[in-house]
């Protein structure tokens, strides 16, 4: 720790910040480089197709819904348009071809965004859960900010990354437990068990989070990435907020389990998270667009079907969304 410096954030020590790095209280730290090499050398990675078009056409959302309406459109991977409380909200918008620090290497998109960038309605608000490249796409964010000048809400430290790339961006940095109201919609920042990095020297130097979006008529719980972590954060969210109308939960990028279990849920865990949250409905994401891990492209969807059957939960209650698919709540 001696001599270490955080380039993104300076603030008081807390139960999840040691003065330099953020951490998961009572949780597990991210794997080390030797573990990454072990994973890569073990093999077992299923081959994805180069192209895997969505069965849904590219969506063309309405310009704006009424304040009592709520609709979710899957853009792809972990990116969504949420139209709720009269607002148009983008969550972790990624439109680039690759999710990588390099434009010519790294995980490449196998299907087009479920909403073309030119078909986006006027965007009021953007929520960024953390700074991994499959959640924070600075090129896309720059273009969206230039067109719509939206407000951005993101956990501590990520605001510095965004402002460095987009000087005029209107960014609010939030800590776990913070609440910001935007035109009558409350955005609650929730703890999640994950980590962050944009490069090799900034691990855990910006915070990660989930969000609760609360309107006058709907309550939505959104997770970008999280391990199950004994269900702690899901149980706590249900106690703090009550039942949810919708949970947006990751179901992919989970194999091999020895490596991924402390950062990503598998479908069985996502179904249990859904039950702990007491949500009426759920949608699954983080699968089928970018290959980040070993499992095959359709495996998360198939595993979710099996997990729901085993839990006695209706298939219609928890849908694995494809790009362009829309759900009205």
N, C-alpha and C positions, 0 to 999 in steps of 0.2 A: 504493500500500500504506500510505502514511503516514496514521495516524489510523484505519485500518481495524480493526474489532473483530469477533470471532466471537461471536455470542450463544449458541452451542450448545456450544462445546468450547474448552478451553484445555489445551494439552499441548506437549510438546517437538517441535521440528522433526524431520521424518523424510524418507525418500525419497519420500513421497507427501503430506506436509503441510508448508506453508511458514511456519507460525506463525499464519496466518489462514485459509487455504483449502486444501482437499485437491485433489489433482491426479493424473492418470494418468502415472506415470513413463515418459518416452519416448513419450507418447501425444499425443492431440489434445484441446484444450480445447473446451468447448461453444460452439455458434454464438452470435453476437451478435444483438441486437434487429433490426438492419438485415437480417440474414439471414432472420429470422422473417418480417419484413414482405415481403421479396422472395418467399419461399415462398408466403405467403398471397395475394399479388397475382398470382402466375403462373397460378393456376387449376389445372386438371387433377385436381381432387378428385372421385372417383367417388361417386355417391349411394348411401348405405346405406338399406335399408328401416327403417322405424320399429320394426318388430317382426320378430325373426328367431329364433323358438323353437328350442331345441336338439332334435335328434332323440332325445335320451335323456331319460327321465323324471327328475324330481328325485330324487337318490339319498338313501337312508336308510342310512347306514353302520352297521355293527355297533358295539356299545358299545366293544369293544376286541379287537384281534387278539392272538394268542400272540406271544411274543418272537421266534420264528423266522419269522413271517409278515410280508409287506410288501404294502400296497395303497395306491394313489394314486387320489384322487377329485378331478376337476377341478371347481372351484366356478365358474370363469369368468375370462376374461382371464388374469391372472397369479396367481390365488388357488387354493390347493390344500389339501386335507386329506391328509396323509401319515400312515398308520398303520404304524409300523415299530418294532421293538425293544421292543414292548409299550407304546409311547407313542402318543398322539394329538397330532399336530403340525400346526398351521395355518401356512401360508406366505403372507405378504402378503394377509391376509384383507380383501377389499373386498366389502361388501354394500350400499353406498349406491347410489342411483339415478344419481348423477353422480360423475365423478372430476374435481373442480374445487374451488377455494376458495369458489365460490358455489353455493348450493343450487338456484338457478333458471337457471343457465347453465353451459355447458361440456359435454363429451362425456357423453351419456346412454346408459344401459344399454339394449340391444335384446333381451336375453333375461334370464330370471330366474336367480338364483344356482342352480348345480347341486346345492347342498345348501341347503335353507331354514335360516335361522338357528336356528329352533326344533328342527331335526333334528340339530344338531351333537351328537356324543358329548362326553363330558367331555374338555376340552382341557387337556393338560399343559403344552404349550410352543408359543410363537409365534415364528416367525422373520420378521423384517422386513428386506428387502434394502436398501431406501433410502427416501427420503422423498417421492418424487413421488406425486401424489394417486392415481394408479392402482395404487399399491403400499402406501401408508400411509393407511388410512381410519380416522381417529381416532374417529368416531362408532361404527363397528363395533367397534373395539378396546375402546372404553369399555364397551360392552354385554357383550362376551365376558369382559372382566376382571371385571365385576360378577358375572357368573354363575359363572365357573370359577376365577378368581384364578390364571391360568397364569403361568409364568415366560416372560419375553420376552427374546430375544437379538437385538440389532441393532447395526449399526456405529456408531462414535464420533459423538456429537453428536445422533443420533436419539433417544437416551435422554432428552435434555433436552426435546425436543419432546413426547415421549410423557408424561413426568412432569408437564409443565405442564398437559396436558389431563386426565391421569388420575393424580392425586396418589398413589394407593395402588398403582400398577402396580409389579410386581416386574421390574425391567429390568436386564439386564446389557449394558453397552456393550463392544463388542469391536473390535479392530483386525485388519487383515489378518495372518494367521499365527497368531492366537489359537485355542485349543481349549478348549471347555467341555464337561464331561461331565455329562449329566443322566440319572440312573438307568441307567447302563451304556451310554448312547448318546452318542457323541462328536460334537460339532458343531464343525467346522473352518470358520473364516472365511477366504474366499479372495478374492484380488484380482479385480476385473472392470473393464473399460474403460467407464466411464459418467460420470455427474455427478449433482448433486442441486440441489434448490431447492423451497421452499414458496411463495416470493414473489419480488419483483423485486430485493430487496436481500440475499438470503442464498445466492446461487449458490455451490455447492461448499463450503459451510460445515459440512456433515455428510457423513460418509463413506458410500460405497456398497460393496456386496460381493456375492459369491456364497457358497454354503454347500456343504460336503460333510457329509452325514449318514451316520455310520458306526455300524452295529449289529454284533452278533456274527456275523450272517449276510448282511448286505447293505451295499453302499456306493452312495450316491446323490449325484449332483452336480446342484445346483440353481442355475440362473441366472435372476434376475428380469429384468434388462436388461443388454445388453452389445453393443458393436460386436465385430466379428471380430478386429480389431487384430492382423492377421498370424497369428492363431491362437496367440499367445504364451501367454495364460493357460490355454488348453486343453492345450497341450503340457506346460506346467509342472505342471498338476494331475495329468496322467497319470503324470508322472515321480514326483511326491511321493506319490501315493496308490495307484498301480497301476490296474488295470482296474476299471471301474464296472459295477454291475449295471443301473443306470438313469441316464440323463441327462435332466434336465428343462430344455428349451431354448426360448427365444422364437423364433417364426417370423414375427411380424407387426409392423406399424407401421414400415415400412421405406421408403416412397416419399414424396417423391422422393429418390433415392439421394444426390444432391449434398448434401442437407441431413441425411439420416438415417444415412448410412453410418458416421459416427464415433460413433454412440450405439446403433444397433439393427442386428442382423443380418437379412439376408434369408434365405429358405429354403435357397438354395444354400450360403450360409455356415454355416447351422446344420447342414446335412448334413456339411460338412467338419469342423465342430467336433465332431460326433458321432464321426466317424472318428478324429480326433486324440485324443479322450478314450479310445478303445478300449472304449467302452461296449457292453454286450450289447444294450440296448434304449434307446430314447429316446421321449419324448413332447413334442409341440409345443404351445405356449401363446401368449398375448399376441395373440390374433386373435379376431374374430367377436363381441365383446361391446361394446366401446367404440371408436368411430371416432376415432382420434388422428391419422391420416395420410391419404394420398391413395388408397391401393389399395382396391379393392372388397372387400366383406365375405368372399367365398369365394376371393379370389385367393391368399392365403397357403397355403390347403389345396391348391389346384390346383398352385401352384408347388412345393410340397413333393413332391407326387407326381412331377412332372417331374424335380426335382433328384435324387430317389432313383433313378429309372430311369437317369438319366445317370451316376450314380455306381455303378450296379450293386448297389444296396443293396435288400434286400427291403422292400416296403411295410409288412409287419407289424413290421419292426424299429423303425420310427420313425412313430408315430401322431400325427396332429394331433387333440388332444382337444377335445371339445365339452363344455359345462357338463353335469354329471351323469354323465359317462362315467367308469368305474372300470377300473383296470388292476391285476391281481394280478401281482406279480413273484415 
